[in-house]
Amino acid sequence: MGRVNKTIDVGALLDHSPWTAQQKRWTILAALAIIFDGFDIQILGFAIPSLIREWHVTRSAFGPVLALGLAGMAVGSPLAGYFGDRFGRRTALIGCVSVFGLATIATSLVEGMAWLTVLRFFTGMGAGGALPNAGALSAEFAPLRRRHVAVLLTIVCVPLGGMVGGVIASQVLPALGWRALYAIGGAMPLTFAILLWLVLPESPRFLARRPEDRRRLSELLRRMGHTVDPTSTYEDRTKVVADSRAPIRALFGPALARDTVGLWIAYFFCLGSIYVMFGWLPTLLTSQGISLATATTGLAVYNLGGVCGVLVWTFLITAFGSRGPMLVGALGTAASALIVLLIPFHANSHPFLLLAAIGLNGLLANAVQTSMFALGAHVYPTAVRASGVAYASAIGRTGGVISSLFGAALIQAGSVVFWWAMAGAMVAVFAGLALVRNHFAAIGKLEPARVAAS
């Protein structure tokens, strides 16, 4: 590349440059952190059947525990988003991974519901804060035409983490028990946090907003293959919609209000339904006479479907834009929940068809969920991107808090009520996504003006 001097618009430079191998490696690092996030979010769902037997407590006793964990996520998400926007996405991400890793290890030592509940809250805070900052890092390492791919491949690590966790849990729980599962689930992210501290750089778009980091940004751009003049100054000319010190005001300004409302509706119902599955699916299946190992496998299959769905929807959104595939996915998820009810199943029958139907539901639900994070990263500009996605995530976790409190009641009411509730939630997601105006277009159809503005 030729020598660049004077004032450099970092956003435009990245958006019009290739997505280099180095940038992809940094995106992968951010994404891998979310694998551990996904594991630790779902670890209690794997452990509940074992805890019920060991502590002699009822299913309903875990409703407040799951809800408080999601409340921690709802608190941690905007706090970490604000911290990421003010002090750096990298620092916030590493801090959040460390918090949920420590809290998960500590949970392996608890002896009763009180400490389990407290530590679940702190696990939720760390896990809730990791996701928006990893998503922001991925979005800001990538050029505009690949931004949604980078974010989708980051968010897919939530169900991937659940899938890996399900495989680990199916082996560890019968042999070593739930304490060993928690110890493993906490040690892995703590080790990875050290790696992130050593090799993951800060977002170049974030550094462009801080004149004191000019030298640090120059070095980072050189590592990305750009030749920059040592005397250059930097800026990011992303269209700023409001004072970034008041992100909530910006989210409801004239340019973003409708999109924010639509995203919040979609997040509330989509994450609410998915976190019911994360927390209660193994318990629902064991209540139907399925063995613990198979029930744990059920959640792993749900997550495996989610991984496949994200990959398929990444292709669909790249080819057709986000609106059509996301709306079809939301209605498809509702339909797939009702398909589960059509599967004849008895305690002594083989669960293959039931697990396949659950995998289809996971495929569609997680495809929609992960696409929403990419859509949020597209809707919101740099100044409020981490906060915008974080607030939407917090609304989603609030839906999860409410739904988790009623998870045991849904199971008690029977599988028919449970799956109809999941279907109804996804119809509401469809309505929220239909309200969003600023869906992204198919690759190749991005307008030059839109590229420049982003």
Backbone torsions as a table, in degrees:
resi	resn	phi	psi	omega
1	MET	NA	149.6	179.1
2	GLY	-71.7	165.8	-179.2
3	ARG	-71.9	132.9	178.6
4	VAL	-110.0	137.1	180.0
5	ASN	-139.4	-174.0	-178.0
6	LYS	61.2	-133.8	-177.4
7	THR	-93.9	127.4	-177.5
8	ILE	-108.6	125.1	171.9
9	ASP	-82.9	101.2	-173.8
10	VAL	-63.8	-39.1	179.3
11	GLY	-60.3	-47.6	179.7
12	ALA	-66.2	-37.9	179.4
13	LEU	-60.4	-45.8	-179.8
14	LEU	-69.8	-40.5	-176.0
15	ASP	-66.4	-27.8	-177.5
16	HIS	-103.4	8.6	-179.2
17	SER	-109.1	163.4	177.9
18	PRO	-65.4	156.8	172.4
19	TRP	-87.3	94.8	-169.3
20	THR	-73.7	164.8	178.5
21	ALA	-60.0	-37.1	179.3
22	GLN	-65.0	-43.5	178.0
23	GLN	-62.7	-39.1	178.4
24	LYS	-64.9	-37.7	178.7
25	ARG	-63.8	-41.0	178.3
26	TRP	-66.6	-37.6	176.4
27	THR	-62.7	-41.2	179.0
28	ILE	-62.3	-40.1	178.6
29	LEU	-61.7	-45.7	177.9
30	ALA	-61.4	-39.9	-179.4
31	ALA	-65.7	-41.3	-178.1
32	LEU	-61.4	-31.5	176.3
33	ALA	-59.7	-31.3	-177.2
34	ILE	-78.9	-19.4	171.5
35	ILE	-59.9	-46.0	178.8
36	PHE	-67.8	-35.6	174.7
37	ASP	-57.6	-49.9	-178.9
38	GLY	-62.6	-38.0	177.7
39	PHE	-63.5	-50.4	-174.6
40	ASP	-72.4	-27.4	173.7
41	ILE	-62.0	-39.7	-171.5
42	GLN	-97.7	-2.7	-171.3
43	ILE	-63.3	-34.4	178.7
44	LEU	-67.3	-35.7	176.5
45	GLY	-59.3	-38.4	175.7
46	PHE	-66.3	-36.4	-170.3
47	ALA	-86.5	-20.9	-172.6
48	ILE	-54.1	-48.0	179.6
49	PRO	-57.5	-37.9	177.9
50	SER	-68.5	-40.8	-179.7
51	LEU	-66.2	-37.4	177.8
52	ILE	-58.7	-43.6	-179.6
53	ARG	-70.5	-42.4	-174.3
54	GLU	-74.5	-39.6	-175.1
55	TRP	-97.8	-5.4	177.8
56	HIS	57.0	50.8	177.3
57	VAL	-117.0	163.7	-178.9
58	THR	-87.0	163.3	176.4
59	ARG	-57.5	-41.6	-174.6
60	SER	-63.5	-22.0	179.5
61	ALA	-65.1	-22.3	-177.6
62	PHE	-89.9	-9.0	176.8
63	GLY	-57.2	-51.7	177.8
64	PRO	-63.1	-32.2	179.2
65	VAL	-65.7	-48.8	177.4
66	LEU	-62.3	-41.1	-179.1
67	ALA	-64.7	-41.2	-178.8
68	LEU	-69.4	-32.4	174.0
69	GLY	-61.5	-43.1	177.8
70	LEU	-70.3	-31.1	173.6
71	ALA	-63.5	-38.9	175.5
72	GLY	-61.2	-39.5	177.0
73	MET	-65.2	-40.4	179.8
74	ALA	-64.9	-33.3	176.8
75	VAL	-78.0	-46.1	-174.8
76	GLY	-67.8	-31.7	-176.0
77	SER	-63.1	-55.0	178.7
78	PRO	-69.2	-32.6	177.9
79	LEU	-63.5	-47.1	179.8
80	ALA	-70.3	-32.5	175.5
81	GLY	-63.3	-44.4	177.1
82	TYR	-62.6	-44.3	179.0
83	PHE	-62.1	-41.4	179.3
84	GLY	-64.5	-38.5	178.7
85	ASP	-70.2	-30.7	-177.0
86	ARG	-92.3	-37.4	-170.8
87	PHE	-122.2	-4.4	175.6
88	GLY	122.7	134.2	179.4
89	ARG	-66.6	-38.9	-178.2
90	ARG	-61.0	-49.8	-178.9
91	THR	-60.7	-43.7	-179.6
92	ALA	-64.1	-42.5	-179.1
93	LEU	-63.0	-47.1	-178.5
94	ILE	-63.4	-41.4	178.0
95	GLY	-61.2	-42.6	-178.7
96	CYS	-67.1	-41.5	178.1
97	VAL	-62.0	-40.2	179.2
98	SER	-65.1	-40.6	-179.0
99	VAL	-63.4	-50.5	-176.8
100	PHE	-72.9	-24.7	174.4
101	GLY	-67.2	-46.1	179.2
102	LEU	-64.0	-43.1	-178.7
103	ALA	-65.3	-35.0	179.7
104	THR	-69.3	-42.8	176.4
105	ILE	-61.5	-43.6	-179.5
106	ALA	-61.6	-32.7	-179.7
107	THR	-63.9	-27.9	179.8
108	SER	-64.9	-12.3	-176.5
109	LEU	-104.6	-4.1	-172.5
110	VAL	-74.1	157.6	-178.4
111	GLU	-120.5	0.5	-178.3
112	GLY	-162.5	177.1	-173.2
113	MET	-67.5	-30.9	-175.1
114	ALA	-62.3	-53.1	-179.2
115	TRP	-70.9	-31.7	174.9
116	LEU	-59.1	-41.8	-179.4
117	THR	-67.4	-45.1	-179.3
118	VAL	-61.4	-47.7	-177.2
119	LEU	-70.3	-29.1	175.6
120	ARG	-64.4	-35.6	177.2
121	PHE	-62.7	-45.8	-179.1
122	PHE	-70.6	-34.1	173.1
123	THR	-59.9	-43.8	178.5
124	GLY	-62.8	-40.3	179.0
125	MET	-59.6	-47.2	-179.8
126	GLY	-66.3	-44.8	-179.0
127	ALA	-66.2	-39.7	179.6
128	GLY	-65.9	-32.7	-179.4
129	GLY	-81.8	-23.4	-178.0
130	ALA	-68.5	-40.4	-171.5
131	LEU	-62.8	-50.8	-179.1
132	PRO	-64.3	-33.7	-179.7
133	ASN	-75.5	-36.5	174.1
134	ALA	-65.4	-40.2	177.6
135	GLY	-63.6	-41.2	178.4
136	ALA	-65.5	-41.4	177.5
137	LEU	-61.2	-46.2	-179.7
138	SER	-61.0	-44.3	-179.9
139	ALA	-62.4	-36.0	-172.7
140	GLU	-91.3	-9.2	169.6
141	PHE	-85.7	-13.8	-172.1
142	ALA	-107.6	151.2	170.6
143	PRO	-69.8	161.2	-174.8
144	LEU	-53.9	-43.4	-174.9
145	ARG	-68.1	-14.2	178.5
146	ARG	-117.5	7.0	-174.2
147	ARG	-63.0	-46.7	-177.1
148	HIS	-65.6	-32.2	177.7
149	VAL	-65.8	-43.8	-179.5
150	ALA	-61.7	-43.5	-178.7
151	VAL	-69.6	-43.5	178.9
152	LEU	-60.0	-42.4	-179.3
153	LEU	-71.2	-18.5	172.7
154	THR	-80.2	-48.6	-176.2
155	ILE	-69.6	-26.3	178.0
156	VAL	-60.3	-18.8	-179.1
157	CYS	-71.6	-13.6	173.1
158	VAL	-65.3	-57.3	175.5
159	PRO	-66.2	-29.5	176.7
160	LEU	-63.1	-41.3	176.3
161	GLY	-63.1	-39.3	176.2
162	GLY	-65.7	-37.2	178.3
163	MET	-65.2	-47.5	177.6
164	VAL	-61.3	-42.2	178.1
165	GLY	-61.4	-38.9	178.6
166	GLY	-63.9	-40.6	177.9
167	VAL	-64.3	-45.3	179.0
168	ILE	-63.5	-45.0	-177.6
169	ALA	-63.2	-38.3	-179.1
170	SER	-64.5	-23.9	177.8
171	GLN	-93.2	-41.0	-173.1
172	VAL	-78.5	-42.7	-174.1
173	LEU	-60.0	-50.5	-179.7
174	PRO	-65.7	-30.4	-174.0
175	ALA	-91.5	-42.7	-171.3
176	LEU	-119.3	-16.4	177.6
177	GLY	94.6	172.9	-173.9
178	TRP	-69.8	-28.3	-179.2
179	ARG	-65.2	-41.3	177.7
180	ALA	-64.2	-36.9	178.3
181	LEU	-62.0	-44.0	178.2
182	TYR	-66.4	-39.2	179.3
183	ALA	-62.3	-43.2	177.7
184	ILE	-65.7	-43.3	-178.4
185	GLY	-65.1	-21.2	177.2
186	GLY	-94.4	-34.5	-177.1
187	ALA	-68.4	-37.2	-176.9
188	MET	-63.6	-49.7	179.4
189	PRO	-66.6	-32.2	177.7
190	LEU	-63.8	-41.6	176.9
191	THR	-63.4	-41.3	-178.4
192	PHE	-69.5	-31.3	177.7
193	ALA	-60.1	-36.9	177.3
194	ILE	-63.8	-43.0	178.0
195	LEU	-61.5	-43.3	178.5
196	LEU	-59.6	-42.1	-179.0
197	TRP	-62.0	-33.5	-176.7
198	LEU	-80.8	-33.2	-168.2
199	VAL	-125.5	-15.3	-176.0
200	LEU	-89.1	123.3	178.2
201	PRO	-85.1	172.6	175.5
202	GLU	-80.0	159.4	177.5
203	SER	-61.7	129.4	178.4
204	PRO	-64.1	-32.6	178.3
205	ARG	-67.3	-36.6	176.4
206	PHE	-65.9	-45.1	-179.1
207	LEU	-63.3	-29.6	-179.3
208	ALA	-65.0	-21.2	-179.9
209	ARG	-87.9	1.1	-175.6
210	ARG	-125.8	99.0	-177.9
211	PRO	-55.2	-30.8	-178.5
212	GLU	-68.9	-13.5	179.8
213	ASP	-103.1	22.6	-176.5
214	ARG	-60.0	-44.9	-179.1
215	ARG	-65.3	-40.7	178.2
216	ARG	-62.2	-40.4	179.1
217	LEU	-69.4	-39.2	178.1
218	SER	-58.2	-44.6	179.2
219	GLU	-64.5	-40.9	-180.0
220	LEU	-64.2	-43.6	178.7
221	LEU	-63.7	-35.9	176.5
222	ARG	-64.8	-38.1	177.1
223	ARG	-65.7	-24.1	178.8
224	MET	-89.6	2.0	174.6
225	GLY	98.8	9.8	-179.7
226	HIS	-100.2	138.9	175.2
227	THR	-96.5	116.2	-176.1
228	VAL	-122.4	146.8	177.6
229	ASP	-75.3	134.4	179.9
230	PRO	-58.6	-23.1	-178.5
231	THR	-90.7	-0.1	-177.1
232	SER	-65.0	150.3	168.6
233	THR	-110.1	162.4	-172.3
234	TYR	-128.4	151.7	172.2
235	GLU	-154.3	164.1	173.7
236	ASP	-123.8	110.0	-173.6
237	ARG	-85.2	24.6	173.9
238	THR	-54.0	137.0	179.9
239	LYS	-62.8	114.5	-178.9
240	VAL	-90.0	126.5	-174.9
241	VAL	-94.4	-14.7	179.1
242	ALA	-171.4	175.6	178.1
243	ASP	-63.9	122.0	-176.9
244	SER	-67.9	-10.8	176.2
245	ARG	-77.3	-11.4	177.3
246	ALA	-128.1	67.5	-171.1
247	PRO	-61.2	-34.8	-178.1
248	ILE	-63.0	-34.6	177.4
249	ARG	-67.2	-37.6	178.6
250	ALA	-66.1	-38.2	-176.9
251	LEU	-65.2	-24.3	179.7
252	PHE	-112.0	20.5	171.6
253	GLY	-72.3	170.8	-175.9
254	PRO	-55.9	-33.7	-175.5
255	ALA	-77.3	-22.0	-170.2
256	LEU	-124.0	-8.8	-169.7
257	ALA	-58.5	-49.8	-177.3
258	ARG	-62.7	-43.7	179.4
259	ASP	-63.6	-39.2	179.2
260	THR	-63.2	-45.0	178.7
261	VAL	-60.7	-46.7	179.1
262	GLY	-61.0	-44.2	178.9
263	LEU	-63.5	-40.9	-178.3
264	TRP	-65.0	-40.3	176.0
265	ILE	-60.9	-47.8	-178.2
266	ALA	-63.3	-44.5	179.9
267	TYR	-63.3	-42.9	-176.4
268	PHE	-57.0	-50.7	-174.7
269	PHE	-81.2	-34.5	-178.6
270	CYS	-70.9	-51.6	179.3
271	LEU	-67.9	-32.7	176.7
272	GLY	-59.3	-45.1	-179.5
273	SER	-71.7	-39.2	-178.1
274	ILE	-67.7	-38.8	-180.0
275	TYR	-72.6	-23.4	169.3
276	VAL	-62.8	-42.9	178.2
277	MET	-64.4	-45.5	-180.0
278	PHE	-58.5	-41.3	-174.2
279	GLY	-86.5	-31.0	-167.1
280	TRP	-120.0	-11.1	-175.0
281	LEU	-58.8	-48.4	178.4
282	PRO	-59.2	-36.6	179.1
283	THR	-68.6	-39.6	175.8
284	LEU	-59.0	-45.0	-177.1
285	LEU	-69.4	-41.0	177.8
286	THR	-65.6	-30.4	177.4
287	SER	-67.6	-18.3	177.2
288	GLN	-93.6	7.9	176.5
289	GLY	93.6	8.0	179.0
290	ILE	-82.3	144.3	-178.8
291	SER	-66.1	159.1	-179.0
292	LEU	-60.5	-43.6	-178.5
293	ALA	-62.5	-41.6	-179.9
294	THR	-70.7	-38.7	178.6
295	ALA	-63.5	-40.0	176.2
296	THR	-65.0	-39.2	175.6
297	THR	-62.3	-33.4	178.3
298	GLY	-57.8	-42.8	177.9
299	LEU	-70.0	-34.9	175.9
300	ALA	-63.9	-40.8	178.6
301	VAL	-65.3	-40.7	175.9
302	TYR	-56.3	-44.0	179.0
303	ASN	-71.7	-37.0	176.3
304	LEU	-60.6	-44.3	174.2
305	GLY	-57.1	-40.1	178.7
306	GLY	-61.2	-42.0	178.2
307	VAL	-61.1	-46.4	179.3
308	CYS	-62.4	-41.3	-179.0
309	GLY	-62.9	-40.5	179.9
310	VAL	-64.3	-41.3	179.1
311	LEU	-63.8	-42.7	178.6
312	VAL	-65.1	-44.2	-177.6
313	TRP	-71.4	-26.7	173.1
314	THR	-60.7	-44.0	176.8
315	PHE	-64.5	-45.9	-177.0
316	LEU	-63.9	-42.4	-178.8
317	ILE	-69.8	-37.1	176.2
318	THR	-61.3	-39.7	-176.3
319	ALA	-81.7	-35.3	-170.3
320	PHE	-121.9	0.3	-173.7
321	GLY	84.9	176.0	-171.1
322	SER	-88.6	-29.5	-170.3
323	ARG	-61.4	-57.8	-176.0
324	GLY	-59.5	-54.9	-179.4
325	PRO	-59.5	-37.0	-178.7
326	MET	-70.8	-40.1	179.3
327	LEU	-67.4	-43.2	177.3
328	VAL	-63.1	-40.8	179.7
329	GLY	-62.6	-38.7	-179.8
330	ALA	-65.2	-46.7	178.5
331	LEU	-67.4	-36.5	177.3
332	GLY	-63.0	-37.6	177.8
333	THR	-63.1	-43.1	177.8
334	ALA	-59.9	-44.9	-180.0
335	ALA	-64.3	-40.0	-177.9
336	SER	-66.8	-30.3	176.1
337	ALA	-63.4	-37.2	179.2
338	LEU	-75.8	-28.1	176.3
339	ILE	-61.6	-36.6	178.8
340	VAL	-54.6	-36.7	-177.9
341	LEU	-70.0	-17.8	-179.3
342	LEU	-85.9	-7.1	-178.3
343	ILE	-82.5	114.3	177.0
344	PRO	-69.7	129.1	-177.9
345	PHE	-146.0	138.1	173.1
346	HIS	-131.7	160.0	-173.6
347	ALA	-56.0	-31.0	-177.1
348	ASN	-96.9	1.8	-179.2
349	SER	-89.2	163.1	179.8
350	HIS	-76.1	132.8	-173.7
351	PRO	-86.3	15.0	-172.8
352	PHE	-56.9	-51.2	-177.6
353	LEU	-64.2	-38.9	177.9
354	LEU	-62.1	-45.5	179.0
355	LEU	-65.4	-36.1	177.9
356	ALA	-64.0	-41.9	178.7
357	ALA	-66.0	-38.4	176.3
358	ILE	-65.2	-39.1	176.9
359	GLY	-62.6	-38.9	177.2
360	LEU	-64.0	-42.0	177.6
361	ASN	-62.6	-42.1	177.7
362	GLY	-64.5	-37.2	178.7
363	LEU	-57.9	-50.6	-175.2
364	LEU	-74.5	-43.7	-177.1
365	ALA	-63.1	-45.4	-178.5
366	ASN	-73.2	-29.1	174.0
367	ALA	-61.1	-43.9	178.4
368	VAL	-66.8	-45.2	-177.1
369	GLN	-60.6	-49.8	-177.6
370	THR	-67.0	-34.4	176.7
371	SER	-64.0	-30.9	178.5
372	MET	-65.2	-35.9	177.8
373	PHE	-67.4	-39.7	175.5
374	ALA	-64.7	-39.3	178.5
375	LEU	-64.4	-42.1	177.6
376	GLY	-62.3	-41.8	177.9
377	ALA	-64.1	-28.2	177.4
378	HIS	-78.9	-41.4	-175.7
379	VAL	-65.1	-41.9	-172.1
380	TYR	-96.1	136.9	178.4
381	PRO	-76.7	173.3	-172.8
382	THR	-52.9	-43.7	-172.2
383	ALA	-60.9	-29.0	-178.1
384	VAL	-128.3	18.5	-174.2
385	ARG	-64.5	-52.4	-178.5
386	ALA	-63.4	-41.1	178.8
387	SER	-67.3	-40.4	-179.7
388	GLY	-61.5	-47.3	178.3
389	VAL	-67.5	-36.2	-178.6
390	ALA	-66.7	-43.3	178.7
391	TYR	-64.3	-41.5	176.9
392	ALA	-61.7	-41.7	177.5
393	SER	-62.1	-39.9	179.3
394	ALA	-63.0	-39.8	176.0
395	ILE	-63.1	-41.2	177.4
396	GLY	-62.2	-42.0	179.0
397	ARG	-67.7	-31.3	174.4
398	THR	-61.7	-42.2	173.5
399	GLY	-59.7	-38.5	177.5
400	GLY	-65.8	-37.9	177.1
401	VAL	-58.6	-49.2	-177.4
402	ILE	-64.0	-45.9	-177.7
403	SER	-68.3	-34.2	-179.8
404	SER	-66.7	-34.0	178.0
405	LEU	-62.4	-28.8	-178.2
406	PHE	-102.3	5.2	-177.9
407	GLY	-60.1	-46.5	179.5
408	ALA	-63.1	-38.5	178.9
409	ALA	-65.4	-38.4	177.5
410	LEU	-62.9	-42.1	178.2
411	ILE	-64.8	-41.1	179.0
412	GLN	-63.0	-35.0	179.7
413	ALA	-72.6	-17.9	177.0
414	GLY	111.9	163.3	-175.4
415	SER	-65.7	-29.4	179.7
416	VAL	-62.1	-49.0	179.1
417	VAL	-63.5	-41.8	-178.4
418	PHE	-57.8	-52.2	-174.5
419	TRP	-73.9	-31.6	173.8
420	TRP	-65.0	-36.9	176.5
421	ALA	-63.4	-40.7	177.6
422	MET	-63.3	-39.2	179.6
423	ALA	-66.3	-43.9	-180.0
424	GLY	-61.9	-38.6	179.4
425	ALA	-61.6	-39.3	-177.4
426	MET	-74.6	-24.4	171.7
427	VAL	-65.7	-39.0	175.6
428	ALA	-65.4	-35.5	175.3
429	VAL	-60.8	-43.4	176.7
430	PHE	-55.0	-45.2	-179.2
431	ALA	-62.9	-42.1	179.7
432	GLY	-65.1	-43.7	-179.9
433	LEU	-66.6	-33.7	177.5
434	ALA	-65.7	-26.5	-179.5
435	LEU	-74.9	-26.1	-177.4
436	VAL	-68.1	129.1	-179.9
437	ARG	-88.3	-39.3	-167.9
438	ASN	-92.0	53.7	170.5
439	HIS	-68.2	153.1	179.4
440	PHE	-88.7	150.3	-176.4
441	ALA	-82.9	169.0	174.8
442	ALA	-62.4	147.8	175.6
443	ILE	-58.6	134.1	-176.9
444	GLY	99.4	-13.1	179.1
445	LYS	-114.9	10.8	177.7
446	LEU	-69.5	131.0	179.5
447	GLU	-76.0	141.8	179.2
448	PRO	-54.9	-37.8	-178.9
449	ALA	-63.9	-38.7	179.4
450	ARG	-66.1	-39.8	178.3
451	VAL	-61.0	-46.3	-178.5
452	ALA	-63.3	-39.3	-176.2
453	ALA	-71.2	-28.6	-175.9
454	SER	-83.0	NA	NA
